[in-house]
Amino acid sequence: MIAEHGIDVPLRDVAAAAGQRNNSAVQYHFGSRDGLIEAIVERRMVALERARLELLAEDEANGASTDPAAFVTMLVAPLLDVPYRDGATHYARFLEQTRRHPAVIDPTRLDTESWVAARIIITRLERSLRHLGPEVRRKRLGSMTTAMFALLADFEGEMSDVDAAGRDVLAREIVDMLVGMLMVPQR
């Protein structure tokens, strides 16, 4: 419902869509809209982090890359695969709708144990962009996140008809666009 109708969708509509006759079911189970959004993000984060840790371990075994494309791939590729393994159909669109919500972008969340892989990847990505000034780097990384969620959401509708090889092509396209945005020379 959030993916299709936005973050302000009435919680009673969410409860009804979940088959609950009690209009307060969402508030009972999650405390608030924020609690619902945090629960959705955290539910997917465990598997996303596991996939990212595997990518980091593979990168380490191959000599620890300094290439921004490698780090962007580690962020993007799991988002094109992990949520859909258990039948999710709207996760990227959900992230796009909630991209400004603290459960999604709060930098202090990166300091928690459940976001270790994301923290390592983002730290290495930042380090790979040292040629940019600190303010430009900060702005580009923020814009990259916005663009990443928008691109993933745009491609999400196509993913049901795409096999693993097709997802790899989509991931490379998205990574190429995001890296291009990050690496354009500073003026």
N, C-alpha and C positions, 0 to 999 in steps of 0.2 A: 504494500500500500504506500509506504514512504517512497519507494523507488518510482512508482507510477504517478503519485499525487503530490509529492513534496513532503517536507518535514513537518508541515503544519496540518497534515491530515488528522481529522478528529480521531481521538483514541477510541471512541465508541465504534467508529467504522473499522478500526483495526481489530477490536474485539469481535465484532460481528463477522468479519472476514475469517477470523480464526475459529469460527463456530461457537463462540461464547455468547450465551444469552445475557450474561451479566455485563452491562456497559462499563463497569468499573474493573473488569478482569485485568486489563493492562496495568492499571494503577496498583491493583492488589499484588500482582506477580512481580512487577518491576519498579514500583514506587512512583514512576513518572515517565514522561516521554524521554527524558535524558537517560533514565535507567534502562528503558527499552533499547535505545540506540546503543548504549554502552554494552548491553548484553549481546546484541547482534554482532557488534564489532569483536568483542572478546570471544564469542563462539567460533568465529572464523580465524581469529588471530593465532590460536594454538597450532592449527594445521598449516597456516601460512608461514609461521615462524619455523616450524619443523622443516618445511620445504626450503626456506631461505637458509637455514643452518646447513642443510645438505649441500646447497649451492656454494656456500662459503667454504665448507670443508673441501669440496671438489676444487675450488679456486686455490685454496691453500696447498693442496696436494700438487697442483700444477704450477706453483710458484708465486702465488699472491699477485694478482693483476693490479695495475695502476690505471687501467683503462676505464674511463667513465662509462663506456658502453657495457662493460662487464657488470658494473654496479647497478646501472639502470635495469639491465636484464634480470638481475637478482631480485629487484623490486617488482618488476612487471610480470615475468614469466609465471610465478606462483599465482598471481591474481587472475591469470587466464586459464588456470587449471584447477587449483585446489578447491575453490568454492563449488565448482560444477561437478566434482566427483560424487558428491552426495545429493545431487539434484537441485542445487540452487539455480535459479534462472534470472534473478534480478540483482545480484550482489553488486556489480559494478555500477548499476544505476542507483542503487541505494547509497553507495559511497559518494557518487557525484552529488546526490541530493544533500548528503550530510557532511560534505567535505570541510565545512567551516565549524562543525561541531567539535567540542573539545575531545570527545571520544575518538575522533579521527585525526585531528591535527595538533592537539596539545603537546608541545615539545617535552613537557615533563613526563609524559607517558613513555617516552623513549628510555627513561631512566628506570623503568620497572623491569622486573625479571621476565615478564611475558613479552617484552619487545626487544630482547637482546639482539637478535639477528638484524632487525630493522635498524637499530642504533649503530651496529658495527658497519652495516652497508652504507648508511647515510654519512657516517664519520669518514669512511674511506672515499665516498663520492665527493664530499666536501674537500678532502685533502687533494683529490685529483683535479680540483678546480682552483688551486692556489694561484694560478696565473690571473685570475679575476680578483678585483678588489673585494673586500669583505661585504660591502653593501650590495654590489652587483651580484656576488655569489649568493647571498641570502635571498635577494629578489628572484633570481633565476631558479633557485631550488624551490621556492614557494610557487612560482609559476609552473615549474615542472610538475609539481604535485597536482595542481589544478588541471593542467593539460592531460596528465596521465589518467586521472579519474574520468575526464570528459572523453578521451579516446577509448578507454576501456568500455565506458557506457555505450559509445557509438557502435563499437564492434560486438558488444554483448548479444545483440539481437541476431547477429550472423553466426554466433558460436554454436548454436544448436545443430546447425547443418555442417559443421566443420570437424574433421577428425584431428588427431594429435598433430599430424604434419601441417595441417592448415592452421592450427593454433600457433605452431612454431613460426609460420610465415607472418601471422598477425602480430605475434610478439616482436619479431624483428622489425616490422614496419613501425610499430609504436616506439620501440627503442630507438630506431633511427631518427624519428621525428623529435623525440625528447632530447636525445644527445645533440642533435643539430641546434636545438634551442639553447641548450646549455653551453655549447662550445663556440657559438658565433663570436667573433672577435669583439672585444669591448671597445666602445668609442669614447 
